[in-house]
């Protein structure tokens, strides 16, 4: 059986799972990233190397240690290394990215082991304009509740 890092039909990594808000900086979260494992070196390099050019080049990252198996200070990426840090307090399920154009993006980190339905809903919710849920609240709602109509639920509900 293939590992979660691979597409069962090809044996290769699946494309980057990233959803960015239409207008970053207006809501609690600016989108979501659904890594394929808890290997921060591998996953962060994939995120940075495949980050949409229109959103800027990622130049720094802050992560939540409970989401990952390791806590590196630098991650090898195409063309060099990315300096990374971690939150001094537990801010589970969030990664903060700083881009070359000085934007700061707060992304929900969807745990790699969630079901496809829950993962897709979490990504949609985190990138929906008007969503005021924290990362933890959003994930609890997605995983503990039946599917909801995102257009009617996520922008209106909050913590």
C-alpha positions in Angstrom: 0.0 0.0 0.0 1.4 3.5 -0.9 2.4 5.9 1.8 0.2 9.0 2.4 3.0 10.9 0.5 2.2 9.2 -2.7 -0.6 9.1 -5.3 -1.6 5.4 -5.4 -1.8 5.4 -9.2 1.7 6.9 -9.9 3.7 6.5 -6.7 4.6 10.2 -6.7 3.6 13.0 -4.4 0.2 14.5 -5.0 0.1 18.2 -5.9 0.3 20.9 -3.3 -2.9 21.3 -1.3 -3.2 25.0 -0.6 -6.2 27.3 -0.6 -5.6 31.1 -0.1 -8.2 33.7 0.8 -9.2 36.1 -2.0 -8.4 39.0 0.3 -5.6 38.0 2.8 -5.4 39.9 6.1 -9.2 40.5 6.5 -10.1 37.4 8.5 -8.7 35.2 11.3 -7.1 32.9 8.7 -5.8 33.7 5.3 -6.3 30.2 3.9 -5.2 26.6 4.6 -2.4 24.2 3.8 -2.9 20.4 3.9 0.5 18.8 4.0 0.9 15.1 3.2 3.0 14.2 6.3 4.3 15.5 9.6 7.9 15.9 8.1 8.3 19.7 8.2 11.5 19.7 6.1 9.8 17.8 3.3 6.4 19.6 3.5 7.6 23.1 4.0 10.1 22.8 1.1 7.2 21.5 -1.1 5.0 24.5 0.0 7.7 27.1 -0.6 8.9 25.6 -3.8 5.3 25.4 -5.2 3.9 28.6 -3.6 1.8 30.6 -6.2 4.1 33.3 -7.6 1.2 35.8 -7.6 1.1 35.5 -3.7 4.8 36.4 -3.4 7.9 34.4 -2.5 8.0 32.9 1.0 11.0 34.2 2.9 10.3 33.1 6.5 7.9 30.8 8.3 6.7 30.3 11.9 5.2 27.0 12.8 3.4 25.2 15.6 5.7 22.5 17.0 2.8 20.1 18.0 1.9 19.8 14.3 5.3 18.4 13.3 7.7 15.6 14.1 10.7 17.9 14.2 11.6 21.6 14.8 14.3 22.6 12.3 15.7 26.2 12.3 16.4 26.0 8.5 14.7 24.1 5.8 16.4 23.3 2.5 14.5 24.8 -0.5 15.2 25.3 -4.2 18.0 27.8 -4.4 19.0 27.8 -0.7 17.4 27.6 2.8 14.4 29.0 4.4 14.8 30.3 8.0 12.0 29.0 10.2 11.0 29.6 13.8 8.2 28.4 16.1 5.6 29.9 18.3 6.7 30.5 21.9 3.2 29.3 23.0 1.1 26.5 21.7 -0.8 27.8 18.6 -1.5 24.4 17.1 -2.6 24.1 13.5 -1.3 27.4 12.3 1.7 28.4 10.1 2.6 32.0 9.5 4.4 32.8 6.3 6.1 36.1 5.5 6.5 36.8 1.8 9.0 38.9 -0.2 6.4 41.7 -0.6 6.1 41.9 3.3 2.7 40.2 3.4 2.1 38.0 6.5 -0.2 35.0 5.9 -1.8 33.0 8.7 -2.7 29.5 7.3 -4.5 26.7 8.9 -2.4 23.5 8.9 -4.8 20.7 8.1 -3.5 17.5 9.8 -2.4 15.0 7.1 -4.4 12.2 8.6 -7.9 13.8 8.3 -10.4 12.3 5.8 -10.6 13.8 2.3 -14.1 15.3 3.0 -12.9 16.9 6.2 -9.7 18.1 4.7 -11.4 19.8 1.7 -14.0 21.3 4.0 -11.4 22.7 6.3 -9.5 24.2 3.4 -12.6 25.8 2.0 -13.7 27.2 5.4 -10.2 28.7 6.2 -10.2 30.5 2.8 -13.8 31.7 2.9 -14.2 35.5 3.3 -15.8 36.4 6.6 -14.7 33.2 8.5 -13.8 34.2 12.1 -13.0 30.8 13.5 -9.6 30.1 15.0 -7.7 27.2 13.5 -8.5 24.8 16.4 -12.2 25.8 16.5 -12.5 25.3 12.7 -10.9 21.9 12.8 -13.1 20.8 15.7 -16.2 22.0 13.9 -15.2 20.2 10.6 -14.2 16.9 12.2 -16.9 16.7 14.9 -19.9 17.9 12.8 -21.7 16.7 9.7 -20.8 18.5 6.5 -22.3 22.0 6.3 -23.1 24.5 3.5 -19.9 26.6 3.6 -21.5 29.6 2.0 -24.0 29.9 4.8 -22.0 28.6 7.8 -18.4 29.6 7.7 -18.7 33.4 7.1 -21.4 33.8 9.7 -20.1 31.6 12.5 -17.3 32.5 14.9 -15.8 31.4 18.1 
